[in-house]
């Protein structure tokens, strides 16, 4: 057969995608993944919006009493009873904040409350931290038994201790002084000791043992290693304790009689008894708003430590 009679056929070209090639892959998979990611983002966005709305409503509910107290303190006597209630006073009566200083011993009440609250919380927080360190990291005989005995004191209600404590303090001449309010608190707070001990349990014992091998005393270990570690938790407990001591009414009314020794809560209670009859609620609200400021200032100062304490507790949990 000659070369001229050879018939050559052209190669066949594929008319569709070759199986297994890139063009033959199913494009619905990436599309489905994209739609799933988009729906997940939309769900997350909706959850954030709902969370923001709920938190905003809660914030308004929490702030409303404080805003109403400040608003009432700037009103006239008749403006308090206006209907519908006015959130923005008209006119603003700033003289109410000038009258409270002459209407009663408010300044001495603030001084006494600051003396009691600062001395108890500062010294008591230090002794509580030392006790928590001892219960958590030091080796002592019957340590757990002593700690359980300390916790059992929480089950004793204060009314059962009022009469014995008053008898003891009266026999040594401490009645109508600030000492019955200060001295018991400087030895520590059981709740703070428990909280700080649980917080210190997460600190490795090897750190304390290594410091002891290097020759450090327990006080040096406490100040250089333990105190920086428990600072957020200590700040959170400090604020709670400061609020409790600042707002305490039962103990001061038992021991304090003369106006010069009364704390701020007793002064405000006397304001309420004296001026509520005269319907002078703006004066009472002005004194109450002044009483809120120290707690608010303490919270603003220590709010960073509180957030750190919550974050550390959440990460350890």
C-alpha positions in Angstrom: 0.0 0.0 0.0 1.4 3.4 -0.9 1.6 6.4 1.3 -0.9 8.2 -0.7 -3.6 5.7 0.1 -3.1 6.1 3.9 -6.1 7.9 5.4 -5.3 9.9 8.5 -8.1 10.6 11.0 -7.9 13.7 13.1 -7.7 13.2 16.9 -11.0 13.3 18.7 -11.4 16.3 21.0 -13.4 15.8 24.2 -16.8 17.4 24.1 -17.2 17.6 27.9 -15.1 17.8 31.0 -12.8 14.9 31.6 -13.7 13.0 34.8 -11.2 13.7 37.6 -10.0 16.9 36.0 -10.4 20.4 37.6 -13.2 21.2 35.2 -15.1 18.1 36.2 -15.2 18.9 40.0 -18.6 19.7 41.6 -18.7 23.5 42.2 -21.7 23.1 44.6 -19.4 22.2 47.6 -17.6 25.6 47.9 -20.9 27.4 47.3 -22.5 25.4 50.1 -19.6 26.2 52.4 -19.9 29.9 51.6 -23.6 29.9 52.3 -23.0 28.1 55.7 -20.3 30.6 56.7 -22.7 33.5 55.8 -25.5 32.0 57.8 -23.2 31.5 60.8 -22.1 35.1 60.6 -25.7 36.3 60.4 -26.6 34.1 63.4 -23.6 35.5 65.4 -24.5 39.1 64.4 -28.1 38.5 65.5 -26.9 37.1 68.8 -24.7 40.1 69.4 -27.6 42.4 68.7 -29.9 40.6 71.1 -27.2 40.5 73.8 -26.7 44.2 73.4 -30.4 44.9 73.6 -30.8 42.8 76.8 -27.7 44.4 78.4 -28.9 47.9 77.5 -32.3 47.2 79.1 -30.6 45.9 82.2 -28.3 48.9 82.3 -31.2 51.3 82.1 -33.0 49.4 84.9 -29.9 49.6 87.1 -29.1 53.3 86.4 -32.7 54.5 86.6 -32.9 54.7 90.5 -29.6 56.6 90.6 -30.8 59.0 87.9 -34.1 59.5 89.8 -32.3 60.2 93.0 -30.1 62.9 91.4 -33.1 64.3 89.6 -35.2 64.5 92.8 -32.3 66.2 94.7 -32.5 69.1 92.2 -36.3 69.6 92.4 -38.5 71.8 94.6 -40.7 70.3 97.2 -43.7 70.6 94.9 -41.8 69.3 91.9 -41.4 65.9 93.6 -45.2 65.2 93.4 -45.8 66.5 89.9 -47.6 64.1 87.5 -46.4 63.0 85.1 -43.0 62.7 86.9 -40.3 65.0 85.5 -36.9 63.5 85.0 -35.4 66.8 84.1 -36.1 69.3 86.9 -37.5 72.7 86.1 -36.0 74.7 87.6 -32.7 73.2 88.9 -32.5 73.9 92.6 -28.8 73.5 93.4 -29.3 75.1 96.8 -30.4 71.7 98.1 -26.7 70.6 98.1 -25.8 73.7 100.1 -28.5 73.2 102.6 -27.5 69.6 103.5 -24.3 70.7 105.2 -26.3 72.9 107.7 -29.4 70.7 108.1 -27.5 68.1 110.1 -24.0 66.7 111.0 -23.4 65.4 107.5 -19.7 66.3 107.4 -18.9 64.5 110.7 -20.9 61.5 109.5 -18.9 61.3 106.3 -15.6 61.6 108.3 -16.7 58.8 110.7 -17.8 56.6 107.9 -14.5 57.1 106.1 -12.5 56.3 109.2 -14.4 53.1 109.9 -14.6 51.9 106.2 -11.0 52.7 105.3 -9.4 51.4 108.5 -11.5 48.2 108.4 -11.1 47.4 104.7 -7.4 48.3 104.3 -6.1 46.7 107.5 -8.6 43.8 107.3 -7.8 43.1 103.7 -4.1 42.8 104.6 -4.8 40.4 107.5 -7.2 38.4 105.4 -4.7 38.0 102.6 -2.1 36.8 105.1 -4.5 34.3 106.6 -5.5 33.0 103.2 -1.8 32.6 102.3 -1.2 30.7 105.5 -4.1 28.4 105.0 -3.3 27.8 101.3 0.5 27.5 101.2 2.0 27.1 104.7 2.4 23.7 106.4 0.6 23.8 109.7 -0.8 21.0 111.9 -4.6 20.8 111.9 -4.7 23.5 109.1 -7.9 22.1 107.5 -9.6 21.7 110.9 -8.8 25.3 111.7 -10.1 26.4 108.4 -13.4 24.5 108.8 -13.8 26.0 112.2 -13.3 29.4 110.7 -15.9 28.8 108.1 -18.4 27.6 110.7 -18.4 31.1 112.0 -20.4 32.1 108.9 -23.3 30.0 110.1 -23.7 32.1 113.3 -26.1 35.0 112.6 -25.1 38.4 113.8 -28.3 39.0 116.0 -27.1 36.2 118.3 -23.8 38.0 118.8 -25.2 41.5 119.4 -26.0 41.3 123.1 -22.7 39.5 124.1 -20.6 41.9 122.0 -22.5 44.9 123.4 -21.9 43.7 127.0 -18.2 43.2 126.3 -17.7 46.6 124.7 -19.7 48.3 127.3 -17.6 46.8 130.1 -14.4 48.2 128.6 -16.0 51.6 127.8 -16.1 51.4 124.0 -19.8 52.3 123.6 -20.4 55.6 121.8 -17.0 55.3 120.1 -15.9 54.0 116.7 -13.8 51.2 118.2 -16.6 48.5 118.2 -17.0 49.1 114.5 -13.2 49.0 113.7 -11.5 46.5 116.0 -13.4 43.3 115.1 -12.9 44.0 111.4 -9.2 44.6 111.4 -8.6 40.9 112.2 -10.0 39.9 108.8 -13.1 38.8 107.0 -14.0 35.2 106.8 -15.6 35.4 103.3 -12.5 37.2 102.0 -10.2 34.6 103.6 -12.2 31.8 101.9 -12.2 33.5 98.5 -8.5 34.3 98.5 -7.6 30.8 99.7 -9.5 29.3 96.9 -7.8 31.7 94.5 -4.4 30.8 95.9 -5.0 27.1 95.4 -4.4 27.6 91.7 -0.9 29.0 92.4 1.7 26.1 92.1 3.3 25.1 95.4 6.6 24.7 93.5 6.9 28.5 93.3 6.8 28.9 97.1 9.1 25.9 97.6 11.6 27.3 95.1 11.6 30.7 96.9 12.1 28.9 100.2 15.1 27.1 98.8 16.5 30.4 97.7 16.3 31.6 101.3 13.2 33.9 101.1 11.1 34.2 104.2 7.3 33.7 104.1 6.8 37.5 104.3 9.1 38.0 101.4 7.3 35.4 99.4 3.9 37.0 100.3 4.9 40.5 99.2 6.9 39.5 96.0 5.0 36.5 94.7 1.6 36.1 96.3 0.5 39.7 96.5 0.8 40.5 92.8 -1.0 37.2 92.0 -4.0 37.9 94.2 -4.3 41.6 93.5 -7.3 41.4 91.1 -9.2 39.1 93.5 -8.2 41.2 96.5 -9.5 44.4 94.7 -12.8 42.7 94.0 -13.3 41.6 97.6 -12.1 45.0 98.8 -14.9 46.8 97.0 -17.5 44.4 98.3 -16.3 44.8 101.8 -16.0 48.6 101.5 -19.6 48.7 100.4 -20.8 46.5 103.2 -19.0 48.6 105.9 -20.0 51.9 104.3 -23.7 51.0 104.1 -23.8 49.2 107.5 -26.7 50.5 109.7 -27.3 47.9 112.3 -24.0 48.0 114.1 -23.7 51.8 114.3 -27.2 52.2 115.6 -26.3 49.8 118.5 -23.1 51.4 119.6 -23.3 55.1 118.6 -25.5 57.6 120.4 -24.1 61.1 120.2 -24.3 63.0 116.9 -20.6 63.6 116.8 -19.8 59.8 116.6 -22.6 58.8 114.2 -21.8 57.4 110.8 -23.3 58.7 107.6 -26.0 56.1 107.4 -27.3 57.2 110.8 -27.2 60.8 109.8 -29.2 60.1 106.6 -31.7 58.1 108.7 -32.1 61.1 111.0 -32.6 63.3 107.9 -35.4 60.9 106.8 -37.1 61.0 110.2 -36.9 64.7 110.5 -37.5 66.1 107.0 -39.8 63.4 105.6 -42.6 64.8 107.7 -41.9 68.2 106.1 -42.0 66.5 102.7 -38.5 67.9 102.0 -37.5 64.9 99.9 -35.1 66.9 97.7 -32.9 67.4 100.8 -33.0 63.7 101.7 -32.2 62.7 98.1 -29.3 65.2 98.0 -27.8 63.6 101.2 -28.4 60.1 99.8 -26.6 61.0 96.6 -23.6 62.4 98.5 -23.5 59.1 100.4 -23.3 57.2 97.1 -20.2 59.0 95.8 -17.5 57.3 97.8 -18.6 53.8 96.8 -18.9 55.0 93.2 -15.4 56.5 93.3 -13.9 53.3 94.8 -15.6 51.2 92.1 -14.2 53.5 89.3 -10.7 53.2 90.8 -10.7 49.4 91.1 -12.9 48.5 88.1 -9.9 47.3 86.1 -8.9 44.9 88.8 -12.5 43.6 89.1 -12.5 42.9 85.3 -9.2 41.1 85.6 -10.5 39.1 88.5 -13.6 38.0 86.6 -11.4 37.1 83.5 -9.0 35.1 85.6 -11.8 33.3 87.4 -13.4 32.4 84.1 -10.2 31.1 82.5 -9.3 29.0 85.5 -12.8 27.6 85.7 
